[in-house]
């Protein structure tokens, strides 16, 4: 299975999103200046569907 966490984090940084803090369990909280919302990002993203959902929530048009 493909691992998407590094690709998602790189795209979030490139899109201007910033890391806010560690969340519960294995999740991180990121802030998107595009949507002006916090986004929960899992540290173990194995599904491209999950990766695409995170990109949609952040307002970044990149999809995997």
Predicted model as a PDB file, atoms N, CA, C, CB and O in Angstrom, pLDDT in the B-factor column:
MODEL        1                                                                  
ATOM      1  N   UNK A   1       0.830  -1.198   0.000  1.00 54.00           N  
ATOM      2  CA  UNK A   1       0.000   0.000   0.000  1.00 54.00           C  
ATOM      3  C   UNK A   1       0.864   1.247   0.000  1.00 54.00           C  
ATOM      4  CB  UNK A   1      -0.938   0.006   1.206  1.00 54.00           C  
ATOM      5  O   UNK A   1       1.947   1.274   0.584  1.00 54.00           O  
ATOM      6  N   UNK A   2       0.385   2.238  -0.638  1.00 70.00           N  
ATOM      7  CA  UNK A   2       1.113   3.503  -0.697  1.00 70.00           C  
ATOM      8  C   UNK A   2       0.938   4.263   0.613  1.00 70.00           C  
ATOM      9  CB  UNK A   2       0.631   4.360  -1.891  1.00 70.00           C  
ATOM     10  O   UNK A   2      -0.112   4.198   1.253  1.00 70.00           O  
ATOM     11  N   UNK A   3       1.971   4.971   0.989  1.00 88.00           N  
ATOM     12  CA  UNK A   3       1.926   5.822   2.178  1.00 88.00           C  
ATOM     13  C   UNK A   3       1.851   7.268   1.699  1.00 88.00           C  
ATOM     14  CB  UNK A   3       3.180   5.588   3.114  1.00 88.00           C  
ATOM     15  O   UNK A   3       2.715   7.718   0.946  1.00 88.00           O  
ATOM     16  N   UNK A   4       0.840   7.985   2.125  1.00 93.00           N  
ATOM     17  CA  UNK A   4       0.588   9.326   1.623  1.00 93.00           C  
ATOM     18  C   UNK A   4       0.930  10.441   2.609  1.00 93.00           C  
ATOM     19  CB  UNK A   4      -0.838   9.441   1.236  1.00 93.00           C  
ATOM     20  O   UNK A   4       0.853  11.614   2.242  1.00 93.00           O  
ATOM     21  N   UNK A   5       1.309  10.114   3.856  1.00 91.00           N  
ATOM     22  CA  UNK A   5       1.471  11.174   4.847  1.00 91.00           C  
ATOM     23  C   UNK A   5       2.534  12.202   4.470  1.00 91.00           C  
ATOM     24  CB  UNK A   5       1.814  10.571   6.173  1.00 91.00           C  
ATOM     25  O   UNK A   5       2.311  13.397   4.660  1.00 91.00           O  
ATOM     26  N   UNK A   6       3.673  11.780   3.948  1.00 92.00           N  
ATOM     27  CA  UNK A   6       4.720  12.738   3.575  1.00 92.00           C  
ATOM     28  C   UNK A   6       4.262  13.615   2.410  1.00 92.00           C  
ATOM     29  CB  UNK A   6       6.023  11.997   3.203  1.00 92.00           C  
ATOM     30  O   UNK A   6       4.495  14.824   2.411  1.00 92.00           O  
ATOM     31  N   UNK A   7       3.610  13.007   1.416  1.00 93.00           N  
ATOM     32  CA  UNK A   7       3.130  13.767   0.263  1.00 93.00           C  
ATOM     33  C   UNK A   7       2.076  14.799   0.689  1.00 93.00           C  
ATOM     34  CB  UNK A   7       2.544  12.813  -0.801  1.00 93.00           C  
ATOM     35  O   UNK A   7       2.093  15.939   0.225  1.00 93.00           O  
ATOM     36  N   UNK A   8       1.164  14.389   1.574  1.00 94.00           N  
ATOM     37  CA  UNK A   8       0.113  15.299   2.042  1.00 94.00           C  
ATOM     38  C   UNK A   8       0.734  16.459   2.816  1.00 94.00           C  
ATOM     39  CB  UNK A   8      -0.912  14.546   2.930  1.00 94.00           C  
ATOM     40  O   UNK A   8       0.369  17.613   2.588  1.00 94.00           O  
ATOM     41  N   UNK A   9       1.656  16.176   3.716  1.00 94.00           N  
ATOM     42  CA  UNK A   9       2.298  17.239   4.509  1.00 94.00           C  
ATOM     43  C   UNK A   9       3.076  18.205   3.613  1.00 94.00           C  
ATOM     44  CB  UNK A   9       3.244  16.625   5.563  1.00 94.00           C  
ATOM     45  O   UNK A   9       3.046  19.417   3.831  1.00 94.00           O  
ATOM     46  N   UNK A  10       3.768  17.674   2.610  1.00 95.00           N  
ATOM     47  CA  UNK A  10       4.506  18.540   1.681  1.00 95.00           C  
ATOM     48  C   UNK A  10       3.545  19.452   0.910  1.00 95.00           C  
ATOM     49  CB  UNK A  10       5.339  17.687   0.694  1.00 95.00           C  
ATOM     50  O   UNK A  10       3.826  20.636   0.728  1.00 95.00           O  
ATOM     51  N   UNK A  11       2.425  18.906   0.463  1.00 95.00           N  
ATOM     52  CA  UNK A  11       1.434  19.711  -0.264  1.00 95.00           C  
ATOM     53  C   UNK A  11       0.785  20.748   0.650  1.00 95.00           C  
ATOM     54  CB  UNK A  11       0.354  18.805  -0.877  1.00 95.00           C  
ATOM     55  O   UNK A  11       0.511  21.866   0.214  1.00 95.00           O  
ATOM     56  N   UNK A  12       0.537  20.393   1.908  1.00 95.00           N  
ATOM     57  CA  UNK A  12      -0.033  21.347   2.860  1.00 95.00           C  
ATOM     58  C   UNK A  12       0.924  22.514   3.076  1.00 95.00           C  
ATOM     59  CB  UNK A  12      -0.347  20.656   4.204  1.00 95.00           C  
ATOM     60  O   UNK A  12       0.510  23.674   3.064  1.00 95.00           O  
ATOM     61  N   UNK A  13       2.212  22.203   3.275  1.00 96.00           N  
ATOM     62  CA  UNK A  13       3.219  23.268   3.451  1.00 96.00           C  
ATOM     63  C   UNK A  13       3.311  24.149   2.208  1.00 96.00           C  
ATOM     64  CB  UNK A  13       4.602  22.659   3.764  1.00 96.00           C  
ATOM     65  O   UNK A  13       3.377  25.374   2.308  1.00 96.00           O  
ATOM     66  N   UNK A  14       3.314  23.518   1.046  1.00 95.00           N  
ATOM     67  CA  UNK A  14       3.413  24.275  -0.211  1.00 95.00           C  
ATOM     68  C   UNK A  14       2.188  25.164  -0.417  1.00 95.00           C  
ATOM     69  CB  UNK A  14       3.572  23.316  -1.406  1.00 95.00           C  
ATOM     70  O   UNK A  14       2.285  26.222  -1.038  1.00 95.00           O  
ATOM     71  N   UNK A  15       1.045  24.738   0.100  1.00 94.00           N  
ATOM     72  CA  UNK A  15      -0.184  25.515  -0.033  1.00 94.00           C  
ATOM     73  C   UNK A  15      -0.338  26.597   1.021  1.00 94.00           C  
ATOM     74  CB  UNK A  15      -1.359  24.604   0.026  1.00 94.00           C  
ATOM     75  O   UNK A  15      -1.338  27.316   1.027  1.00 94.00           O  
ATOM     76  N   UNK A  16       0.647  26.726   1.920  1.00 95.00           N  
ATOM     77  CA  UNK A  16       0.604  27.774   2.933  1.00 95.00           C  
ATOM     78  C   UNK A  16       0.024  27.342   4.263  1.00 95.00           C  
ATOM     79  CB  UNK A  16      -0.173  28.911   2.424  1.00 95.00           C  
ATOM     80  O   UNK A  16      -0.107  28.165   5.169  1.00 95.00           O  
ATOM     81  N   UNK A  17      -0.324  26.090   4.404  1.00 96.00           N  
ATOM     82  CA  UNK A  17      -0.869  25.598   5.672  1.00 96.00           C  
ATOM     83  C   UNK A  17       0.247  25.482   6.702  1.00 96.00           C  
ATOM     84  CB  UNK A  17      -1.572  24.229   5.478  1.00 96.00           C  
ATOM     85  O   UNK A  17       1.405  25.250   6.355  1.00 96.00           O  
ATOM     86  N   UNK A  18      -0.113  25.647   7.972  1.00 97.00           N  
ATOM     87  CA  UNK A  18       0.872  25.591   9.044  1.00 97.00           C  
ATOM     88  C   UNK A  18       0.471  24.559  10.089  1.00 97.00           C  
ATOM     89  CB  UNK A  18       1.039  26.968   9.694  1.00 97.00           C  
ATOM     90  O   UNK A  18      -0.711  24.351  10.363  1.00 97.00           O  
ATOM     91  N   UNK A  19       1.481  23.921  10.662  1.00 97.00           N  
ATOM     92  CA  UNK A  19       1.266  22.958  11.733  1.00 97.00           C  
ATOM     93  C   UNK A  19       0.892  23.728  12.990  1.00 97.00           C  
ATOM     94  CB  UNK A  19       2.533  22.072  11.967  1.00 97.00           C  
ATOM     95  O   UNK A  19       1.566  24.694  13.348  1.00 97.00           O  
ATOM     96  N   UNK A  20      -0.177  23.311  13.666  1.00 97.00           N  
ATOM     97  CA  UNK A  20      -0.635  23.990  14.874  1.00 97.00           C  
ATOM     98  C   UNK A  20      -0.175  23.236  16.111  1.00 97.00           C  
ATOM     99  CB  UNK A  20      -2.165  24.130  14.873  1.00 97.00           C  
ATOM    100  O   UNK A  20       0.505  23.801  16.969  1.00 97.00           O  
ATOM    101  N   UNK A  21      -0.547  21.947  16.209  1.00 96.00           N  
ATOM    102  CA  UNK A  21      -0.197  21.165  17.396  1.00 96.00           C  
ATOM    103  C   UNK A  21      -0.488  19.693  17.148  1.00 96.00           C  
ATOM    104  CB  UNK A  21      -0.972  21.667  18.638  1.00 96.00           C  
ATOM    105  O   UNK A  21      -1.118  19.320  16.158  1.00 96.00           O  
ATOM    106  N   UNK A  22      -0.011  18.869  18.074  1.00 95.00           N  
ATOM    107  CA  UNK A  22      -0.339  17.453  18.058  1.00 95.00           C  
ATOM    108  C   UNK A  22      -1.761  17.290  18.569  1.00 95.00           C  
ATOM    109  CB  UNK A  22       0.668  16.626  18.913  1.00 95.00           C  
ATOM    110  O   UNK A  22      -2.175  17.982  19.499  1.00 95.00           O  
ATOM    111  N   UNK A  23      -2.497  16.388  17.972  1.00 90.00           N  
ATOM    112  CA  UNK A  23      -3.852  16.103  18.422  1.00 90.00           C  
ATOM    113  C   UNK A  23      -3.869  14.832  19.252  1.00 90.00           C  
ATOM    114  CB  UNK A  23      -4.808  15.978  17.227  1.00 90.00           C  
ATOM    115  O   UNK A  23      -2.825  14.367  19.708  1.00 90.00           O  
ATOM    116  N   UNK A  24      -5.046  14.277  19.446  1.00 89.00           N  
ATOM    117  CA  UNK A  24      -5.162  13.025  20.186  1.00 89.00           C  
ATOM    118  C   UNK A  24      -4.691  11.858  19.334  1.00 89.00           C  
ATOM    119  CB  UNK A  24      -6.608  12.801  20.645  1.00 89.00           C  
ATOM    120  O   UNK A  24      -4.858  11.849  18.115  1.00 89.00           O  
ATOM    121  N   UNK A  25      -4.109  10.889  19.990  1.00 89.00           N  
ATOM    122  CA  UNK A  25      -3.667   9.696  19.274  1.00 89.00           C  
ATOM    123  C   UNK A  25      -2.578  10.019  18.276  1.00 89.00           C  
ATOM    124  CB  UNK A  25      -4.834   9.040  18.568  1.00 89.00           C  
ATOM    125  O   UNK A  25      -1.587  10.666  18.614  1.00 89.00           O  
ATOM    126  N   UNK A  26      -2.759   9.570  17.047  1.00 90.00           N  
ATOM    127  CA  UNK A  26      -1.753   9.790  16.011  1.00 90.00           C  
ATOM    128  C   UNK A  26      -2.219  10.813  14.985  1.00 90.00           C  
ATOM    129  CB  UNK A  26      -1.415   8.480  15.318  1.00 90.00           C  
ATOM    130  O   UNK A  26      -2.037  10.624  13.783  1.00 90.00           O  
ATOM    131  N   UNK A  27      -2.818  11.893  15.463  1.00 94.00           N  
ATOM    132  CA  UNK A  27      -3.301  12.953  14.585  1.00 94.00           C  
ATOM    133  C   UNK A  27      -2.592  14.270  14.873  1.00 94.00           C  
ATOM    134  CB  UNK A  27      -4.811  13.124  14.739  1.00 94.00           C  
ATOM    135  O   UNK A  27      -2.175  14.535  16.000  1.00 94.00           O  
ATOM    136  N   UNK A  28      -2.465  15.084  13.840  1.00 95.00           N  
ATOM    137  CA  UNK A  28      -1.911  16.433  13.960  1.00 95.00           C  
ATOM    138  C   UNK A  28      -2.977  17.425  13.529  1.00 95.00           C  
ATOM    139  CB  UNK A  28      -0.611  16.598  13.103  1.00 95.00           C  
ATOM    140  O   UNK A  28      -3.856  17.102  12.730  1.00 95.00           O  
ATOM    141  N   UNK A  29      -2.890  18.636  14.066  1.00 97.00           N  
ATOM    142  CA  UNK A  29      -3.815  19.700  13.695  1.00 97.00           C  
ATOM    143  C   UNK A  29      -3.045  20.714  12.856  1.00 97.00           C  
ATOM    144  CB  UNK A  29      -4.454  20.375  14.962  1.00 97.00           C  
ATOM    145  O   UNK A  29      -1.998  21.206  13.277  1.00 97.00           O  
ATOM    146  N   UNK A  30      -3.559  21.024  11.678  1.00 97.00           N  
ATOM    147  CA  UNK A  30      -2.972  21.993  10.766  1.00 97.00           C  
ATOM    148  C   UNK A  30      -3.981  23.107  10.539  1.00 97.00           C  
ATOM    149  CB  UNK A  30      -2.557  21.328   9.421  1.00 97.00           C  
ATOM    150  O   UNK A  30      -5.188  22.895  10.656  1.00 97.00           O  
ATOM    151  N   UNK A  31      -3.480  24.305  10.211  1.00 98.00           N  
ATOM    152  CA  UNK A  31      -4.353  25.443   9.893  1.00 98.00           C  
ATOM    153  C   UNK A  31      -4.217  25.781   8.418  1.00 98.00           C  
ATOM    154  CB  UNK A  31      -4.007  26.684  10.771  1.00 98.00           C  
ATOM    155  O   UNK A  31      -3.108  25.893   7.897  1.00 98.00           O  
ATOM    156  N   UNK A  32      -5.361  25.942   7.745  1.00 96.00           N  
ATOM    157  CA  UNK A  32      -5.365  26.318   6.336  1.00 96.00           C  
ATOM    158  C   UNK A  32      -5.791  27.776   6.204  1.00 96.00           C  
ATOM    159  CB  UNK A  32      -6.305  25.393   5.518  1.00 96.00           C  
ATOM    160  O   UNK A  32      -6.908  28.125   6.585  1.00 96.00           O  
ATOM    161  N   UNK A  33      -4.916  28.640   5.667  1.00 96.00           N  
ATOM    162  CA  UNK A  33      -5.305  30.033   5.459  1.00 96.00           C  
ATOM    163  C   UNK A  33      -6.299  30.192   4.303  1.00 96.00           C  
ATOM    164  CB  UNK A  33      -4.070  30.881   5.195  1.00 96.00           C  
ATOM    165  O   UNK A  33      -6.949  31.231   4.188  1.00 96.00           O  
ATOM    166  N   UNK A  34      -6.420  29.189   3.461  1.00 94.00           N  
ATOM    167  CA  UNK A  34      -7.348  29.247   2.331  1.00 94.00           C  
ATOM    168  C   UNK A  34      -8.788  29.141   2.836  1.00 94.00           C  
ATOM    169  CB  UNK A  34      -7.043  28.115   1.311  1.00 94.00           C  
ATOM    170  O   UNK A  34      -9.643  29.951   2.475  1.00 94.00           O  
ATOM    171  N   UNK A  35      -9.046  28.135   3.676  1.00 95.00           N  
ATOM    172  CA  UNK A  35     -10.400  27.926   4.199  1.00 95.00           C  
ATOM    173  C   UNK A  35     -10.587  28.554   5.580  1.00 95.00           C  
ATOM    174  CB  UNK A  35     -10.709  26.436   4.268  1.00 95.00           C  
ATOM    175  O   UNK A  35     -11.703  28.619   6.094  1.00 95.00           O  
ATOM    176  N   UNK A  36      -9.477  29.018   6.180  1.00 96.00           N  
ATOM    177  CA  UNK A  36      -9.489  29.603   7.525  1.00 96.00           C  
ATOM    178  C   UNK A  36     -10.052  28.621   8.555  1.00 96.00           C  
ATOM    179  CB  UNK A  36     -10.311  30.901   7.533  1.00 96.00           C  
ATOM    180  O   UNK A  36     -10.829  28.995   9.435  1.00 96.00           O  
ATOM    181  N   UNK A  37      -9.641  27.358   8.423  1.00 95.00           N  
ATOM    182  CA  UNK A  37     -10.089  26.289   9.325  1.00 95.00           C  
ATOM    183  C   UNK A  37      -8.918  25.432   9.753  1.00 95.00           C  
ATOM    184  CB  UNK A  37     -11.160  25.419   8.654  1.00 95.00           C  
ATOM    185  O   UNK A  37      -7.892  25.377   9.075  1.00 95.00           O  
ATOM    186  N   UNK A  38      -9.079  24.767  10.880  1.00 96.00           N  
ATOM    187  CA  UNK A  38      -8.125  23.758  11.301  1.00 96.00           C  
ATOM    188  C   UNK A  38      -8.494  22.436  10.639  1.00 96.00           C  
ATOM    189  CB  UNK A  38      -8.097  23.623  12.849  1.00 96.00           C  
ATOM    190  O   UNK A  38      -9.671  22.136  10.437  1.00 96.00           O  
ATOM    191  N   UNK A  39      -7.480  21.656  10.306  1.00 95.00           N  
ATOM    192  CA  UNK A  39      -7.661  20.380   9.631  1.00 95.00           C  
ATOM    193  C   UNK A  39      -6.989  19.306  10.474  1.00 95.00           C  
ATOM    194  CB  UNK A  39      -7.078  20.410   8.180  1.00 95.00           C  
ATOM    195  O   UNK A  39      -5.871  19.501  10.951  1.00 95.00           O  
ATOM    196  N   UNK A  40      -7.656  18.183  10.660  1.00 95.00           N  
ATOM    197  CA  UNK A  40      -7.065  17.047  11.356  1.00 95.00           C  
ATOM    198  C   UNK A  40      -6.396  16.160  10.321  1.00 95.00           C  
ATOM    199  CB  UNK A  40      -8.135  16.254  12.175  1.00 95.00           C  
ATOM    200  O   UNK A  40      -7.021  15.736   9.349  1.00 95.00           O  
ATOM    201  N   UNK A  41      -5.102  15.882  10.545  1.00 95.00           N  
ATOM    202  CA  UNK A  41      -4.333  15.065   9.607  1.00 95.00           C  
ATOM    203  C   UNK A  41      -3.788  13.855  10.354  1.00 95.00           C  
ATOM    204  CB  UNK A  41      -3.174  15.888   8.953  1.00 95.00           C  
ATOM    205  O   UNK A  41      -3.055  13.997  11.333  1.00 95.00           O  
ATOM    206  N   UNK A  42      -4.146  12.678   9.891  1.00 92.00           N  
ATOM    207  CA  UNK A  42      -3.660  11.439  10.478  1.00 92.00           C  
ATOM    208  C   UNK A  42      -2.180  11.279  10.143  1.00 92.00           C  
ATOM    209  CB  UNK A  42      -4.481  10.221   9.970  1.00 92.00           C  
ATOM    210  O   UNK A  42      -1.739  11.683   9.067  1.00 92.00           O  
ATOM    211  N   UNK A  43      -1.414  10.693  11.058  1.00 88.00           N  
ATOM    212  CA  UNK A  43       0.015  10.503  10.787  1.00 88.00           C  
ATOM    213  C   UNK A  43       0.282   9.237   9.986  1.00 88.00           C  
ATOM    214  CB  UNK A  43       0.794  10.454  12.092  1.00 88.00           C  
ATOM    215  O   UNK A  43       1.410   9.004   9.553  1.00 88.00           O  
ATOM    216  N   UNK A  44      -0.739   8.423   9.786  1.00 91.00           N  
ATOM    217  CA  UNK A  44      -0.583   7.195   9.001  1.00 91.00           C  
ATOM    218  C   UNK A  44      -1.675   7.143   7.939  1.00 91.00           C  
ATOM    219  CB  UNK A  44      -0.641   5.930   9.917  1.00 91.00           C  
ATOM    220  O   UNK A  44      -2.686   6.461   8.111  1.00 91.00           O  
ATOM    221  N   UNK A  45      -1.468   7.865   6.841  1.00 92.00           N  
ATOM    222  CA  UNK A  45      -2.457   7.921   5.763  1.00 92.00           C  
ATOM    223  C   UNK A  45      -2.112   6.832   4.750  1.00 92.00           C  
ATOM    224  CB  UNK A  45      -2.487   9.342   5.081  1.00 92.00           C  
ATOM    225  O   UNK A  45      -1.089   6.909   4.071  1.00 92.00           O  
ATOM    226  N   UNK A  46      -2.964   5.826   4.655  1.00 91.00           N  
ATOM    227  CA  UNK A  46      -2.704   4.716   3.744  1.00 91.00           C  
ATOM    228  C   UNK A  46      -3.640   4.717   2.542  1.00 91.00           C  
ATOM    229  CB  UNK A  46      -2.828   3.407   4.481  1.00 91.00           C  
ATOM    230  O   UNK A  46      -3.392   4.011   1.564  1.00 91.00           O  
ATOM    231  N   UNK A  47      -4.703   5.496   2.606  1.00 92.00           N  
ATOM    232  CA  UNK A  47      -5.695   5.518   1.536  1.00 92.00           C  
ATOM    233  C   UNK A  47      -5.611   6.826   0.753  1.00 92.00           C  
ATOM    234  CB  UNK A  47      -7.110   5.329   2.110  1.00 92.00           C  
ATOM    235  O   UNK A  47      -5.497   7.902   1.340  1.00 92.00           O  
ATOM    236  N   UNK A  48      -5.668   6.729  -0.554  1.00 92.00           N  
ATOM    237  CA  UNK A  48      -5.651   7.954  -1.354  1.00 92.00           C  
ATOM    238  C   UNK A  48      -6.943   8.727  -1.166  1.00 92.00           C  
ATOM    239  CB  UNK A  48      -5.437   7.632  -2.840  1.00 92.00           C  
ATOM    240  O   UNK A  48      -6.973   9.943  -1.357  1.00 92.00           O  
ATOM    241  N   UNK A  49      -8.013   8.034  -0.793  1.00 94.00           N  
ATOM    242  CA  UNK A  49      -9.290   8.703  -0.541  1.00 94.00           C  
ATOM    243  C   UNK A  49      -9.186   9.610   0.691  1.00 94.00           C  
ATOM    244  CB  UNK A  49     -10.419   7.662  -0.350  1.00 94.00           C  
ATOM    245  O   UNK A  49      -9.719  10.719   0.704  1.00 94.00           O  
ATOM    246  N   UNK A  50      -8.505   9.130   1.707  1.00 93.00           N  
ATOM    247  CA  UNK A  50      -8.286   9.949   2.899  1.00 93.00           C  
ATOM    248  C   UNK A  50      -7.392  11.132   2.561  1.00 93.00           C  
ATOM    249  CB  UNK A  50      -7.661   9.110   4.035  1.00 93.00           C  
ATOM    250  O   UNK A  50      -7.649  12.253   2.998  1.00 93.00           O  
ATOM    251  N   UNK A  51      -6.350  10.886   1.791  1.00 95.00           N  
ATOM    252  CA  UNK A  51      -5.446  11.965   1.386  1.00 95.00           C  
ATOM    253  C   UNK A  51      -6.201  13.022   0.581  1.00 95.00           C  
ATOM    254  CB  UNK A  51      -4.268  11.404   0.559  1.00 95.00           C  
ATOM    255  O   UNK A  51      -5.998  14.218   0.789  1.00 95.00           O  
ATOM    256  N   UNK A  52      -7.055  12.599  -0.319  1.00 95.00           N  
ATOM    257  CA  UNK A  52      -7.842  13.543  -1.125  1.00 95.00           C  
ATOM    258  C   UNK A  52      -8.831  14.316  -0.262  1.00 95.00           C  
ATOM    259  CB  UNK A  52      -8.591  12.801  -2.238  1.00 95.00           C  
ATOM    260  O   UNK A  52      -9.067  15.498  -0.511  1.00 95.00           O  
ATOM    261  N   UNK A  53      -9.414  13.674   0.745  1.00 95.00           N  
ATOM    262  CA  UNK A  53     -10.348  14.360   1.641  1.00 95.00           C  
ATOM    263  C   UNK A  53      -9.632  15.451   2.426  1.00 95.00           C  
ATOM    264  CB  UNK A  53     -11.011  13.358   2.605  1.00 95.00           C  
ATOM    265  O   UNK A  53     -10.189  16.527   2.638  1.00 95.00           O  
ATOM    266  N   UNK A  54      -8.418  15.188   2.852  1.00 96.00           N  
ATOM    267  CA  UNK A  54      -7.629  16.187   3.579  1.00 96.00           C  
ATOM    268  C   UNK A  54      -7.320  17.368   2.665  1.00 96.00           C  
ATOM    269  CB  UNK A  54      -6.314  15.565   4.123  1.00 96.00           C  
ATOM    270  O   UNK A  54      -7.409  18.523   3.082  1.00 96.00           O  
ATOM    271  N   UNK A  55      -6.956  17.075   1.416  1.00 96.00           N  
ATOM    272  CA  UNK A  55      -6.653  18.154   0.476  1.00 96.00           C  
ATOM    273  C   UNK A  55      -7.903  18.993   0.193  1.00 96.00           C  
ATOM    274  CB  UNK A  55      -6.085  17.579  -0.839  1.00 96.00           C  
ATOM    275  O   UNK A  55      -7.811  20.215   0.074  1.00 96.00           O  
ATOM    276  N   UNK A  56      -9.050  18.357   0.085  1.00 95.00           N  
ATOM    277  CA  UNK A  56     -10.304  19.076  -0.143  1.00 95.00           C  
ATOM    278  C   UNK A  56     -10.627  19.972   1.046  1.00 95.00           C  
ATOM    279  CB  UNK A  56     -11.458  18.088  -0.396  1.00 95.00           C  
ATOM    280  O   UNK A  56     -11.021  21.123   0.858  1.00 95.00           O  
ATOM    281  N   UNK A  57     -10.467  19.461   2.274  1.00 95.00           N  
ATOM    282  CA  UNK A  57     -10.737  20.234   3.469  1.00 95.00           C  
ATOM    283  C   UNK A  57      -9.806  21.430   3.575  1.00 95.00           C  
ATOM    284  CB  UNK A  57     -10.609  19.362   4.696  1.00 95.00           C  
ATOM    285  O   UNK A  57     -10.194  22.468   4.111  1.00 95.00           O  
ATOM    286  N   UNK A  58      -8.589  21.299   3.076  1.00 96.00           N  
ATOM    287  CA  UNK A  58      -7.630  22.401   3.160  1.00 96.00           C  
ATOM    288  C   UNK A  58      -7.834  23.433   2.049  1.00 96.00           C  
ATOM    289  CB  UNK A  58      -6.211  21.858   3.101  1.00 96.00           C  
ATOM    290  O   UNK A  58      -7.288  24.533   2.126  1.00 96.00           O  
ATOM    291  N   UNK A  59      -8.606  23.096   1.027  1.00 95.00           N  
ATOM    292  CA  UNK A  59      -8.845  24.022  -0.069  1.00 95.00           C  
ATOM    293  C   UNK A  59      -7.784  23.978  -1.136  1.00 95.00           C  
ATOM    294  CB  UNK A  59      -8.951  25.397   0.451  1.00 95.00           C  
ATOM    295  O   UNK A  59      -7.758  24.839  -2.015  1.00 95.00           O  
ATOM    296  N   UNK A  60      -6.909  22.999  -1.083  1.00 94.00           N  
ATOM    297  CA  UNK A  60      -5.832  22.851  -2.072  1.00 94.00           C  
ATOM    298  C   UNK A  60      -6.333  21.897  -3.162  1.00 94.00           C  
ATOM    299  CB  UNK A  60      -4.493  22.309  -1.402  1.00 94.00           C  
ATOM    300  O   UNK A  60      -6.795  20.802  -2.844  1.00 94.00           O  
ATOM    301  N   UNK A  61      -6.254  22.285  -4.428  1.00 90.00           N  
ATOM    302  CA  UNK A  61      -6.829  21.475  -5.503  1.00 90.00           C  
ATOM    303  C   UNK A  61      -6.034  20.214  -5.854  1.00 90.00           C  
ATOM    304  CB  UNK A  61      -6.959  22.313  -6.722  1.00 90.00           C  
ATOM    305  O   UNK A  61      -6.489  19.429  -6.687  1.00 90.00           O  
ATOM    306  N   UNK A  62      -4.867  19.993  -5.248  1.00 84.00           N  
ATOM    307  CA  UNK A  62      -4.049  18.805  -5.549  1.00 84.00           C  
ATOM    308  C   UNK A  62      -4.762  17.540  -5.096  1.00 84.00           C  
ATOM    309  CB  UNK A  62      -2.664  18.904  -4.868  1.00 84.00           C  
ATOM    310  O   UNK A  62      -5.273  17.475  -3.978  1.00 84.00           O  
ATOM    311  N   UNK A  63      -4.797  16.531  -5.968  1.00 85.00           N  
ATOM    312  CA  UNK A  63      -5.385  15.246  -5.604  1.00 85.00           C  
ATOM    313  C   UNK A  63      -4.463  14.126  -6.016  1.00 85.00           C  
ATOM    314  CB  UNK A  63      -6.764  15.067  -6.250  1.00 85.00           C  
ATOM    315  O   UNK A  63      -3.683  14.261  -6.959  1.00 85.00           O  
ATOM    316  N   UNK A  64      -4.555  13.026  -5.311  1.00 87.00           N  
ATOM    317  CA  UNK A  64      -3.689  11.874  -5.557  1.00 87.00           C  
ATOM    318  C   UNK A  64      -4.418  10.794  -6.319  1.00 87.00           C  
ATOM    319  CB  UNK A  64      -3.160  11.315  -4.251  1.00 87.00           C  
ATOM    320  O   UNK A  64      -3.839   9.748  -6.613  1.00 87.00           O  
TER     321      UNK A  64                                                      
ENDMDL                                                                          
END                                                                             
